[in-house]
Amino acid sequence: MTQHGHPPITAEERQRVAKLHAEGRSRNAIATELGRSGRTISKICSEHDPPLTFERTRTAAATAAKKVDGAARRAQFQLDALDAAGRLMGQMFAPSKVFNFGGKENDYNEVTHDEPPFRDKRDIASAIQALANTALKLAEYDKATGNEDEKSMLGDLFDQLRQARDADREDHR
């Protein structure tokens, strides 16, 4: 142990740091893998011949790529949430099977209705509201972070969802 209680840096660790650095790993990723502090990894890199550096341009590009990936995942989640809301909207006025098990023999009984019972419609409406709110919150996040394309896409999707709902209502009249 050194005077500060940390184990000495071994030649094997120095080689491993150089190898991981060459693979493009970040300082923090190397530190985590080796169980060392970021400061220790920086020290090892600065003592290497030639010194190993962590380019900020590569880090900036990786950060930008992660932001783009995050925006794409949020946009896909918005699409999925609105698609699910549209499917639920279709169930709101579609024939519905109501069933239960009961009695001394625990018999199964079912009845088909033209539309779901009120309680089921209320549950469907709550689920639609939750999905729409999720999509809206994601759109608000993108608006606050400057991702205007996602905002306009969400507006278009809401218009499409409303059109699908209206068409479904016309079909069931």
Buried (B, 14 or more C-beta within 10 A) or exposed (E): EEEEEEEEBEEEBBEBBBEBBEEEBBBEBBBEEBEBEBEBBBBBBEEBEEEBEBEEEEEEEEEEEEEEEBBEEBBEEBBEBBBBBBEBBBBBBEEBEEEEEEEEEEEEEEEEEEBBEEEBBEEBEEBBEBBBEBBBEBBEBBEEEEBEEBBEBBEEBBEEBEEBBEEBEEEEE
